[in-house]
Amino acid sequence: MKYRAMCPICGWTLMQASPNSQIKVNCPKCKSNLYVEVEENGVRVYTCKDERFQKTQPS
């Protein structure tokens, strides 16, 4: 199954991806730095203010 990720800022369709994917991408429309996580139950899109964005997991 593939999921579609959209930019949370402008709504542009970014990509289709399979579960267990983690992708860093720039939106071609609004130029936002984004981090996309695709899991079995859906898609999460995070906005990043810094290109060196690193996801941290709570301990």
Summary of the structure (lengths in Angstrom):
residues: 59
radius of gyration: 11.3
end to end distance: 30.7
largest distance: 35.3
contacts: 142
relative contact order: 0.26
helix: 0%
strand: 49%
